Amino acid sequence: MSQLVQEQAPTRDRIVTAARELFWVQGYEATSIAEIVEKAGVNSGSLYYFFKSKEALLLACLDWYLGNLWPEVIDPAFAQTSDPIARIFAVLAGYRIGLNYTACTGGCPIGNLSIEVGDHIPSAHEKIRQNFENWRLVIRGCLEDAGERLPANLDRDQLATFILTVMEGAVMQARAHGSLAPFDAAIAQLRNYVDGLLALADQAAKKS
């Protein structure tokens, strides 16, 4: 790595980190370039050296989420257990920790951006879709790893989509109510549903 790249990387990273945090807490539209450069500790010239526009910075933030799904979300959850079903709920528990940390104000950064900018910034829309799909594929992988513990006729692809939908809806309701109660209620119902599927598969195995 050249000296120039070494000098540039920290500055660019600081800008992306500052933007991510502000977009998450305040929203994309409500966040100004002035706030980003102040939080990053850089001047506007430095920001525009790396990013031609606020939209370009948004795309860089979405790229960061794409590249950091595993180290930031999945790896910590999977480190807790090797059981594929338990891993799904460990991932969901991680979002609960985030909600609790922000007093139910932060929510899911991808979900937030999907609602705010997903319809009118096509380039962001595609990266948001990719982020959701990557998350869904992780959950689908867990369902596949569960093997015969789940019913043979279960559409695991659809169930992975359903789990993502429950998570996003649960986070949204927690933010709306300013309480973890809706999140906990939604995840409890999901747990009951998955337990029912496990019981069905177990009964079928005993009869065969």
Backbone bond lengths (Angstrom), bond angles and torsions (degrees), N, CA, C in turn:
res aa  C-N    CA-C-N  psi(-1)  N-CA   C-N-CA  omega(-1)  CA-C   N-CA-C  phi
1 M - - - 1.469 - - 1.538 109.29 -
2 S 1.324 116.44 129.96 1.455 119.76 -179.29 1.517 110.88 -71.23
3 Q 1.342 115.12 161.95 1.463 119.45 179.11 1.515 110.63 -61.21
4 L 1.356 117.23 -36.99 1.457 120.61 -179.56 1.519 110.65 -62.48
5 V 1.329 117.15 -44.81 1.459 120.80 179.37 1.519 110.34 -64.12
6 Q 1.340 116.75 -40.87 1.461 120.50 179.01 1.518 111.06 -60.68
7 E 1.318 117.05 -37.33 1.461 120.86 -179.66 1.518 111.20 -74.59
8 Q 1.336 116.42 -34.01 1.448 119.65 -176.06 1.530 112.69 -77.71
9 A 1.318 117.47 -37.84 1.459 120.70 -172.92 1.523 114.04 -55.25
10 P 1.342 119.65 -48.12 1.466 118.51 179.85 1.524 112.83 -60.67
11 T 1.323 117.67 -39.26 1.460 120.78 -179.54 1.520 110.34 -63.97
12 R 1.306 116.27 -47.76 1.466 119.89 179.43 1.531 109.88 -61.36
13 D 1.313 116.74 -43.72 1.463 120.46 -179.66 1.523 111.04 -61.64
14 R 1.325 117.12 -41.01 1.464 120.12 179.54 1.523 110.80 -62.99
15 I 1.314 116.18 -39.22 1.467 119.86 179.71 1.521 110.61 -65.10
16 V 1.337 116.44 -45.99 1.467 120.07 -179.72 1.523 110.70 -64.11
17 T 1.321 116.79 -42.06 1.459 120.32 179.18 1.526 111.33 -62.25
18 A 1.310 116.59 -44.78 1.463 120.50 179.13 1.524 111.08 -62.75
19 A 1.318 116.36 -43.96 1.462 120.63 -179.90 1.525 110.87 -64.01
20 R 1.323 116.45 -44.40 1.468 119.94 179.48 1.518 111.45 -57.09
21 E 1.321 115.55 -47.26 1.463 119.72 -177.22 1.528 111.31 -65.38
22 L 1.320 116.74 -41.19 1.461 119.92 -179.63 1.519 111.71 -71.27
23 F 1.317 117.45 -41.53 1.466 119.96 177.00 1.525 110.60 -60.97
24 W 1.337 116.16 -37.23 1.464 121.45 -179.25 1.527 111.00 -67.93
25 V 1.314 116.76 -45.46 1.465 120.63 -174.27 1.531 111.96 -82.37
26 Q 1.335 116.49 -42.83 1.470 120.62 -173.39 1.517 114.13 -101.82
27 G 1.341 116.27 -26.07 1.454 120.31 -171.81 1.518 110.38 102.05
28 Y 1.317 115.40 157.92 1.468 120.92 -176.75 1.529 111.64 -67.76
29 E 1.311 116.91 -51.66 1.467 120.44 -175.83 1.520 112.04 -64.86
30 A 1.320 117.09 -35.63 1.467 120.73 -176.00 1.517 112.90 -77.70
31 T 1.317 117.31 -11.83 1.462 121.02 -178.09 1.519 110.52 -93.58
32 S 1.304 116.57 127.36 1.464 121.52 -179.36 1.525 110.67 -96.52
33 I 1.313 115.11 158.80 1.462 120.62 174.96 1.530 109.84 -59.95
34 A 1.318 116.68 -37.89 1.466 120.81 179.96 1.523 111.09 -59.82
35 E 1.325 116.44 -40.52 1.464 120.04 179.42 1.530 110.95 -67.52
36 I 1.316 115.94 -38.57 1.460 120.05 -179.34 1.527 110.84 -64.67
37 V 1.340 116.91 -47.99 1.462 118.87 -177.37 1.531 110.52 -67.26
38 E 1.330 116.82 -34.13 1.467 119.16 177.85 1.526 110.92 -65.40
39 K 1.332 116.20 -45.29 1.465 120.10 -179.09 1.523 111.01 -67.36
40 A 1.336 116.80 -35.31 1.465 120.86 -179.31 1.519 112.39 -78.56
41 G 1.329 117.04 -16.97 1.464 120.19 -178.46 1.515 112.72 73.31
42 V 1.337 116.06 34.59 1.465 121.08 178.95 1.521 108.64 -128.94
43 N 1.333 116.62 174.70 1.463 119.36 174.73 1.523 109.53 -100.51
44 S 1.316 116.45 166.72 1.460 120.74 -176.26 1.521 112.00 -63.00
45 G 1.330 116.46 -30.07 1.456 119.50 178.00 1.518 111.43 -62.44
46 S 1.323 116.16 -39.52 1.462 120.15 177.95 1.519 110.93 -64.46
47 L 1.328 115.93 -41.72 1.465 118.90 179.58 1.523 110.76 -62.28
48 Y 1.335 116.53 -47.84 1.459 119.24 -177.07 1.533 112.18 -73.42
49 Y 1.333 117.99 -14.51 1.449 120.23 172.81 1.529 110.27 -66.71
50 F 1.343 114.86 -39.09 1.460 119.94 -178.27 1.526 112.75 -91.14
51 F 1.316 116.98 -31.70 1.462 120.77 -173.96 1.528 109.57 -132.65
52 K 1.324 116.37 123.56 1.454 120.57 -176.23 1.526 112.45 -71.56
53 S 1.331 116.17 -20.66 1.461 120.02 -176.38 1.521 109.90 -156.36
54 K 1.313 115.17 169.28 1.458 120.74 175.81 1.536 110.10 -64.35
55 E 1.324 115.57 -34.87 1.464 119.78 178.06 1.527 110.97 -64.03
56 A 1.326 117.11 -40.50 1.465 120.36 177.82 1.525 110.56 -62.68
57 L 1.317 116.62 -36.02 1.461 121.04 177.14 1.529 110.30 -67.91
58 L 1.307 116.90 -39.09 1.465 121.04 175.90 1.526 110.50 -58.73
59 L 1.322 116.48 -44.32 1.467 120.29 179.89 1.522 111.16 -63.85
60 A 1.331 116.47 -36.67 1.467 120.05 177.33 1.531 110.54 -64.88
61 C 1.323 116.13 -37.60 1.465 119.91 177.35 1.525 110.53 -64.74
62 L 1.318 116.82 -41.93 1.462 120.63 178.89 1.525 110.96 -66.55
63 D 1.321 116.39 -34.81 1.471 120.07 174.54 1.524 110.56 -64.38
64 W 1.328 116.22 -37.99 1.466 120.07 177.96 1.527 109.84 -60.85
65 Y 1.321 116.97 -44.49 1.465 119.87 178.67 1.524 111.05 -63.21
66 L 1.330 116.90 -39.09 1.462 120.13 177.64 1.533 111.01 -60.83
67 G 1.310 115.86 -42.01 1.458 120.43 -176.83 1.515 114.76 -80.04
68 N 1.327 116.65 -15.77 1.461 119.44 -173.90 1.524 114.38 -117.42
69 L 1.323 116.77 12.77 1.466 119.17 176.81 1.529 111.05 -56.34
70 W 1.330 116.45 -48.07 1.464 119.41 -177.89 1.526 113.00 -68.65
71 P 1.328 119.80 -54.80 1.477 117.66 -177.03 1.523 113.99 -65.70
72 E 1.330 117.66 -31.86 1.461 120.06 -175.13 1.529 113.67 -90.46
73 V 1.326 117.65 -32.20 1.468 120.87 -172.68 1.524 112.35 -117.01
74 I 1.324 115.89 -52.03 1.468 119.45 -169.86 1.530 112.68 -79.62
75 D 1.317 117.62 -49.28 1.466 120.06 -176.92 1.533 112.88 -57.04
76 P 1.345 119.46 -46.11 1.470 118.34 179.05 1.528 112.71 -61.58
77 A 1.336 116.14 -36.74 1.468 119.63 179.60 1.523 111.02 -70.72
78 F 1.323 116.55 -45.18 1.460 120.50 -177.56 1.525 112.03 -68.50
79 A 1.324 117.00 -25.05 1.462 120.07 179.49 1.527 111.75 -67.11
80 Q 1.323 116.54 -17.85 1.461 120.69 -176.99 1.528 113.02 -78.90
81 T 1.328 116.41 -24.89 1.455 119.90 -174.84 1.521 110.69 -160.80
82 S 1.326 115.98 154.69 1.461 120.50 175.64 1.529 111.29 -100.02
83 D 1.325 116.55 -7.50 1.460 120.69 -179.44 1.536 110.10 -74.50
84 P 1.340 118.67 124.33 1.464 120.00 -174.12 1.523 114.57 -63.88
85 I 1.317 117.90 -35.84 1.467 119.92 178.08 1.524 110.05 -70.57
86 A 1.321 115.94 -44.21 1.466 119.50 177.95 1.523 110.99 -61.71
87 R 1.319 117.19 -32.59 1.464 120.47 178.47 1.525 111.96 -62.96
88 I 1.326 116.00 -38.24 1.470 119.09 177.82 1.514 110.08 -59.14
89 F 1.315 116.29 -46.76 1.460 119.84 -177.35 1.527 112.05 -75.09
90 A 1.324 117.02 -22.85 1.467 119.64 172.50 1.534 110.15 -68.57
91 V 1.325 117.02 -38.64 1.473 120.27 175.66 1.521 109.94 -61.84
92 L 1.324 116.79 -46.10 1.461 120.60 179.45 1.524 111.18 -63.60
93 A 1.318 116.87 -36.79 1.466 120.55 178.01 1.521 110.91 -63.73
94 G 1.327 116.10 -31.35 1.461 119.27 177.30 1.517 111.85 -62.83
95 Y 1.323 117.06 -36.88 1.462 119.79 177.24 1.529 110.52 -69.28
96 R 1.312 116.72 -33.54 1.462 119.36 176.52 1.524 110.56 -63.66
97 I 1.331 116.22 -40.30 1.466 120.03 177.26 1.519 110.44 -60.14
98 G 1.344 115.99 -42.32 1.455 119.69 178.73 1.512 112.42 -64.02
99 L 1.329 116.55 -41.12 1.467 120.29 177.45 1.525 110.95 -62.79
100 N 1.324 116.19 -44.24 1.456 120.41 -179.69 1.531 110.99 -63.99
101 Y 1.331 116.08 -39.45 1.459 121.28 -179.00 1.529 111.41 -62.41
102 T 1.330 116.36 -36.79 1.471 120.68 -178.09 1.527 112.85 -98.89
103 A 1.336 116.98 13.14 1.463 121.50 -177.42 1.530 110.91 54.32
104 C 1.317 114.89 40.37 1.474 123.24 176.66 1.527 113.28 64.49
105 T 1.321 116.49 29.78 1.468 119.34 178.59 1.520 112.92 -108.00
106 G 1.344 117.49 -19.64 1.463 119.34 -174.12 1.511 114.53 -81.31
107 G 1.301 115.75 -51.81 1.453 119.65 -178.19 1.516 113.20 71.52
108 C 1.312 115.43 -166.03 1.465 121.66 177.60 1.523 108.41 -89.41
109 P 1.325 118.90 121.31 1.462 120.04 -176.38 1.524 113.44 -60.73
110 I 1.325 117.23 -35.60 1.461 119.94 179.18 1.526 109.95 -71.93
111 G 1.319 116.82 -42.26 1.455 120.38 176.57 1.517 111.85 -59.94
112 N 1.339 116.00 -42.94 1.465 120.11 178.55 1.520 111.34 -59.53
113 L 1.328 115.97 -47.70 1.463 120.48 -177.78 1.523 111.32 -69.17
114 S 1.317 116.71 -32.49 1.460 119.99 177.93 1.525 110.68 -59.68
115 I 1.316 116.41 -43.61 1.462 120.92 -179.67 1.523 111.02 -70.99
116 E 1.327 116.31 -40.23 1.469 119.72 -172.59 1.524 113.65 -79.90
117 V 1.326 117.70 -43.63 1.471 118.96 -171.61 1.526 113.78 -123.39
118 G 1.316 117.17 -5.65 1.457 120.26 -172.72 1.519 114.68 -59.72
119 D 1.339 117.23 -28.21 1.464 120.00 -175.54 1.521 113.93 -89.35
120 H 1.328 117.98 -25.63 1.471 118.00 -172.76 1.530 114.56 -117.11
121 I 1.329 117.77 3.12 1.468 120.89 171.82 1.527 106.93 -125.51
122 P 1.348 117.26 91.26 1.472 120.61 -173.93 1.520 113.99 -54.81
123 S 1.314 118.12 -39.88 1.459 120.23 -178.82 1.531 111.02 -65.32
124 A 1.329 116.04 -35.62 1.464 120.04 176.85 1.524 110.11 -72.12
125 H 1.316 116.23 -37.54 1.465 121.01 179.76 1.525 110.48 -55.60
126 E 1.319 117.72 -44.91 1.456 121.49 -178.45 1.528 111.53 -65.44
127 K 1.330 117.19 -40.84 1.465 119.73 179.82 1.535 111.12 -70.57
128 I 1.315 116.82 -33.67 1.460 120.57 174.96 1.520 109.76 -63.92
129 R 1.334 116.06 -43.96 1.459 120.56 177.42 1.527 110.48 -58.94
130 Q 1.325 116.79 -43.24 1.458 121.03 -179.70 1.532 110.85 -63.32
131 N 1.335 116.37 -40.05 1.463 119.74 178.61 1.527 111.04 -62.31
132 F 1.313 116.57 -47.10 1.463 119.98 178.17 1.530 110.89 -61.57
133 E 1.331 116.56 -42.85 1.458 120.37 -177.74 1.519 111.37 -65.29
134 N 1.320 117.35 -40.76 1.467 119.89 178.11 1.526 111.09 -60.96
135 W 1.326 116.33 -42.85 1.470 121.14 178.32 1.523 109.74 -62.75
136 R 1.326 116.16 -45.68 1.459 121.00 -178.30 1.532 111.25 -62.43
137 L 1.327 116.45 -39.01 1.465 119.95 -179.88 1.525 111.90 -67.40
138 V 1.330 116.96 -32.04 1.469 119.44 175.09 1.526 109.68 -62.24
139 I 1.331 115.78 -46.43 1.461 120.37 -179.47 1.528 110.45 -65.94
140 R 1.317 116.21 -40.09 1.467 118.88 176.82 1.531 110.20 -60.60
141 G 1.315 117.17 -39.23 1.453 120.44 177.91 1.519 111.70 -60.20
142 C 1.325 116.24 -39.64 1.466 119.94 176.90 1.529 110.72 -62.96
143 L 1.324 115.82 -42.36 1.462 119.96 179.60 1.528 111.07 -64.63
144 E 1.318 115.70 -38.34 1.467 119.52 176.38 1.531 110.30 -65.09
145 D 1.320 116.29 -41.44 1.466 120.63 -179.12 1.533 111.89 -65.41
146 A 1.341 116.29 -23.48 1.462 119.63 178.98 1.521 111.66 -68.83
147 G 1.321 116.49 -18.87 1.458 121.40 173.63 1.513 114.41 54.78
148 E 1.331 116.20 -128.88 1.453 121.75 -175.10 1.524 113.68 -75.69
149 R 1.301 116.88 -0.98 1.471 118.91 175.47 1.526 111.06 -69.97
150 L 1.323 116.80 -18.62 1.462 122.31 176.84 1.525 109.08 -109.30
151 P 1.347 118.09 155.55 1.468 120.67 -178.41 1.526 112.20 -56.42
152 A 1.318 116.08 142.03 1.460 121.01 -176.83 1.515 112.45 -63.38
153 N 1.336 117.26 -31.91 1.465 120.82 -177.55 1.528 113.36 -90.14
154 L 1.319 117.12 8.41 1.469 120.85 -179.12 1.527 110.74 -71.36
155 D 1.312 117.00 131.60 1.469 121.48 174.26 1.530 107.25 -82.73
156 R 1.295 117.14 97.59 1.468 121.81 -174.06 1.522 111.60 -71.15
157 D 1.308 116.36 -27.45 1.456 120.06 176.63 1.527 110.25 -65.44
158 Q 1.327 116.00 -46.47 1.462 120.02 178.43 1.519 111.83 -65.36
159 L 1.328 116.24 -39.01 1.461 118.92 179.79 1.524 110.92 -64.57
160 A 1.326 117.85 -37.90 1.467 120.44 177.03 1.525 110.53 -61.68
161 T 1.337 116.65 -40.35 1.464 120.72 176.87 1.523 110.39 -63.93
162 F 1.309 116.39 -41.51 1.461 121.30 179.33 1.529 111.05 -62.34
163 I 1.313 116.72 -42.37 1.468 120.56 -179.70 1.531 110.39 -63.61
164 L 1.329 117.23 -42.14 1.463 120.48 175.92 1.520 110.33 -60.82
165 T 1.325 117.01 -42.18 1.460 121.53 -179.91 1.521 111.26 -63.28
166 V 1.333 116.61 -42.26 1.467 120.28 177.27 1.518 110.36 -61.96
167 M 1.327 116.57 -45.29 1.465 119.94 -178.44 1.522 110.81 -60.50
168 E 1.339 117.27 -50.26 1.457 119.96 -177.74 1.521 111.45 -63.68
169 G 1.323 116.61 -41.99 1.467 119.27 178.22 1.513 112.42 -65.24
170 A 1.322 116.05 -38.39 1.465 120.11 179.35 1.519 111.20 -65.65
171 V 1.333 116.63 -41.54 1.462 120.81 177.79 1.531 110.38 -64.04
172 M 1.329 116.36 -43.59 1.462 120.45 -178.79 1.534 111.47 -62.15
173 Q 1.330 116.39 -42.28 1.462 119.06 -179.93 1.525 111.53 -69.42
174 A 1.327 116.66 -36.15 1.464 119.23 177.26 1.521 110.43 -61.50
175 R 1.340 116.56 -41.24 1.461 120.17 177.56 1.520 111.03 -64.91
176 A 1.333 116.44 -42.68 1.464 120.22 -177.91 1.523 112.07 -63.70
177 H 1.339 115.91 -38.16 1.466 120.45 -178.00 1.523 112.51 -91.01
178 G 1.336 116.51 -11.95 1.462 118.82 -175.83 1.514 111.60 62.95
179 S 1.337 115.37 34.90 1.460 120.31 -174.97 1.528 109.79 -150.81
180 L 1.325 115.52 148.85 1.461 120.91 176.06 1.523 112.25 -78.37
181 A 1.331 117.60 -11.87 1.461 121.01 -174.02 1.534 113.03 -57.25
182 P 1.342 119.98 -46.34 1.472 118.50 179.01 1.520 112.47 -64.42
183 F 1.323 117.03 -36.58 1.460 120.49 177.60 1.526 109.97 -62.85
184 D 1.322 115.61 -49.00 1.460 119.83 -178.39 1.527 111.18 -61.81
185 A 1.338 116.95 -39.38 1.466 120.43 -179.48 1.529 110.93 -65.15
186 A 1.333 116.96 -42.33 1.460 120.80 -179.26 1.529 111.25 -66.12
187 I 1.318 116.73 -43.70 1.458 120.00 -179.00 1.525 110.76 -69.28
188 A 1.333 117.21 -33.61 1.469 120.47 177.17 1.530 110.54 -63.42
189 Q 1.333 116.55 -41.47 1.458 120.03 178.09 1.529 111.28 -66.83
190 L 1.324 116.14 -38.23 1.470 119.78 175.94 1.524 110.32 -63.07
191 R 1.316 116.22 -42.03 1.466 120.70 178.05 1.527 110.65 -60.37
192 N 1.337 116.38 -42.48 1.470 120.42 178.28 1.527 110.65 -62.26
193 Y 1.321 116.05 -40.92 1.459 120.30 -179.17 1.528 110.75 -65.05
194 V 1.328 116.53 -46.48 1.465 120.37 179.76 1.525 110.60 -64.87
195 D 1.326 116.61 -39.80 1.470 119.45 177.28 1.526 110.84 -61.21
196 G 1.341 116.04 -36.26 1.458 120.08 177.46 1.523 111.70 -64.49
197 L 1.331 116.29 -39.75 1.461 120.52 177.20 1.531 110.72 -64.64
198 L 1.324 116.50 -41.70 1.461 120.36 178.13 1.523 111.20 -62.48
199 A 1.335 116.19 -39.28 1.461 120.86 179.78 1.528 111.34 -67.05
200 L 1.325 115.98 -39.99 1.473 120.61 177.54 1.522 111.22 -60.65
201 A 1.331 115.90 -46.08 1.458 119.84 179.51 1.515 111.36 -64.32
202 D 1.321 116.91 -37.71 1.452 120.97 179.42 1.531 111.03 -66.38
203 Q 1.334 116.82 -41.51 1.459 120.58 178.11 1.527 111.58 -63.82
204 A 1.347 115.70 -41.52 1.462 120.50 179.32 1.534 110.79 -63.63
205 A 1.331 115.81 -39.49 1.470 120.13 179.57 1.520 111.05 -64.99
206 K 1.318 117.21 -37.94 1.473 120.95 -178.64 1.524 111.25 -70.74
207 K 1.331 116.67 -28.07 1.468 119.87 -179.26 1.527 111.95 -81.87
208 S 1.342 115.51 -22.42 1.472 117.90 -175.65 1.536 111.90 -81.14
